[in-house]
Amino acid sequence: MNSRIPLTFLLVLFLLPSIKLYSQSILPQGFIPGEVHGNFQSDLQYYNSDTSIGAPEVPEKVLMRGFANINYTLGNFSAGLRYESYLATLQGFDSRYDGNAIPYRYATYQNEKLNVTVGSFYEQFGNGLIFRSYEQWGLGYDNAMDGIRLKYEPLKGVYLKGVIGKLRKFMGSGPGVVRGLDLEFSLADMFDSLFNKTNIIIGGGMISKYQSDQNSTYNLPENVAAFAGRLNIISGKFNIGAEYAYKINDPSAANSYIYKDGESFLFTASYSTKGLGILLTAKRVDNMDFRSDRAAAGSELNINYIPAITKVHTYSLAAYYPYATQPLGEMGLQGDIIYKIKKGSPLGGKYGTSILVNYSTVFGIKRTAVNDTTAIGESGTLGYKSNFFDIGDTKYFEDLNINISRKFSKKFKAAVSFMYFEYNKDVIQGFGNQYGTIYGNVAVADLTFKLKPKNTIRVELQNLYTKQDDGSWGMMLVEYTIAPHWFVAAFDEYNYGNKKSNKRFHYFTAQVGYKNKGNTFTLGYGRQRAGIFCVGGVCRNVPASNGVTLAITSSF
Amino acid sequence: MRFKADLLFSTIHIMKKAGLIALAIFVFGYAYSQSSVRKIPSVNVKTLDGRTVNTSGISNGGKPIIISFWATWCKPCIRELDAIADVYEDWVEETGVQLIAVSIDDTRNTAKVAPFINGKGWEYKTLLDPNGDFKRALGVNMVPHTFLVNGKKEIVWQHTTYADGDEDVLYELLVKVAKGESIK
């Protein structure tokens, strides 16, 4: 019976335009009170087996993952659901999603002061150091809460949030119950006249999880609490923010069942004025893996979110070695300068020139033994000691990059990027001691030629130079767009520097896309290399594949 | 006839599946959304100076509004906002439009938004939507996603992704909307 569903799904998809016409003739405006809106996405892939690049034979040949959100709003009331379909899910996503379900549904009532949601919701406290539930479709990541949320604004500028629920795990939910409270004061909103030039935001939250202890070896805490406090001062061109979080001992599979408390600190300071922005970020994380199931692995059932403080690269070869936060322990620094050389100046040219410089470095934390008889990180002990300011000896990541972009004329724009990086593959990808650190350089040229007002050719030339791992890569992309509806693109990634000469493959892909208003259709054919793909800074591993892809998105 | 009976039977059988009910709602929702007036939904977002504002209060004194969803890591978004920045002064002068750049950056990059906007020299009003509430309420799948709102605060047009020249199409529509013409 299941096999009929995707067929129906596709049928409906292709009938949508006619339904639109039909509805306009039979449904008068305002036929139903309220508004119905939503969106839809379907990613479908036909797989060829291509053993040379490691693309396996896929028995189903065609795999598909898709969803549709429907939201209904009437005055202060809204409700909605998300239907999700994985038949079966694409290669590289967790197969525990397979099937059809409505894992997300909610109803909300809100007025000026109060907002009550029952069902599924996404929420975060502060920066998320103790609590954040969110979703990233592109990564197959979704830890939505299922329960009740209350948001209340008793006075202007005072925000209270209360949550209780279970976190989503694939098509169901995890065993632990998560509950918490957060309170925030925004002084500029509270005392308009006193704080009209400077805003001070003070906030604090608490999260507690409950999971029963059924472990025969250890006596485990069933209730684990975490606390966080934050302060943000915004005055004119300056913005300074800090958040500190503390977690009570929480032995889990992720931290090898140690009884050490956890802590985390995030600091940001920025100065910006027209044409110049400067940002400094610092972070320390120590034993802050926090999940609603102590046996959870991978990216399941995370209660909190610890942002990586490294740049999110989007050119494919610059993004080849992306950093991922190490919640068990890391210390890092990041600096950003964003500068615009004025238009009309000798250096800036007719339209001005934009310069982005970014540097980040991440180390482990220094760990020392709790006593002479206990090994560092030994299960069932306090694990280790670590001073707040002590940096570890192992470098996890470093990245220095610069991007310069300039519009030369109405017909020609160019951007160039350079990047130096160090990437500790063993630590970041959890390999133990196999690969060591990869050192490399990336250069990118991104050239845009406007042939006619709506016809444009864009060319990307990229090179990743490294002696380690799979060696160097080259990449070329040519994209032709006809605004506002069409695009065609072809790109090739070539692993010319692979030490094994029989592994020097080309990964060629061609795509054609059509978009109209809120709808896009993209059809592609080619090879995709294995690698880590990231959206908004969260990453997943994708195996190599060869085949036809079809992606449809719609917003209505 | 045999075929039809089978089809009917299997259709009824499938309809028992929750999935199909959702599908029916989806189709109906889609159809309905195409024929109704759409207002800016009501959710809380933050301004760059840390104040909380409700999106239903977004207003431009009867002039059109462009709501553009973007992120600091999104190259096409930046290309689009750069392209509009070159002509934004003229657009404002001719149509009174206000562009609101809604950043969907999460807390990894929210602190970068103000330095980025300033460093780019953009004159847009900026809102932060780190929890994705506004994004979900408007059905945004991915960025860039741009909405055109008329003087009566009704969403009259949208487009996703960016190709060079898309800003010219947006401008043509904007001029019509500013005159109070329908662009359906």
Interface residues (C-beta under 8 A of the other chain):
Chain A: M1 R4 I5 T8 F9 V12 L16 I19 K20 Y22 S23 Q24 L27 Q29 G30 F31 I32 E35 V36 H37 G38 N39 F40 Q41 A68 N69 I70 N71 Y72 T73 L81 Y83 S85 N100 A101 I102 Q110 Y122 E123 Q124 G126 N127 G128 R132 Y134 W137 G138 G157 Y159 S186 A188 D189 N199 I201 N232 I234 N239 G241 T268 S270 Y271 S272 T273 K274 G275 L276 G277 I278 L279 T281 Y305 P307 A308 I309 K311 V312 H313 T314 Y315 D336 I337 I338 Y339 K340 Y351 G352 S354 L356 S405 K407 T448 K450 P453 K454 N455 T456 R458 T481 I482 A483 P484 F487 G513 K515 K517 G518 N519 T520 G536 G537 T553 S554 S555 F556
Chain B: S10 H13 I14 K17 A18 G19 L20 A22 L23 I25 F26 V27 F28 G29 Y30 A31 Y32 S33 Q34 S35 S36 V37 R38 K39 P41 S42 L48 D49 G50 R51 T52 A71 T72 W73 C74 K75 D82 D86 I104 D105 D106 T107 R108 N109 A111 K112 A114 P115 F116 I117 N118 G119 K120 G121 P130 N131 G132 D133 R136 A137 L138 G139 V140 N141 M142 H145 W157 Q158 H159 T160 T161 A163 D164 G165 D166 D168 V169
